[in-house]
């Protein structure tokens, strides 16, 4: 099983692409939750 890991330059969010499964595209509510949590943790300090 090959896992491709990509990171957007100058960001802390890593996108995993495994076996043609794109969880953030397929599970939009999960994507919103992860981004929301990330932003709260990053900017609430």
C-alpha positions, 0 to 999 in steps of 0.5 A, a space after each residue: 500500500 502506497 501513501 502519498 503525502 502532500 503539504 501545502 507550502 508554509 502550512 501545517 495542514 497535510 493532505 493524505 491521498 491513499 488508494 484514490 480515496 480523498 476523505 476531505 472531498 468525500 466527507 465535507 463535514 469532516 473537512 469543515 470540522 478539521 479546518 475549524 478545529 485547526 483555525 481555533 487552535 491556531 488563532 485562539 492563543 
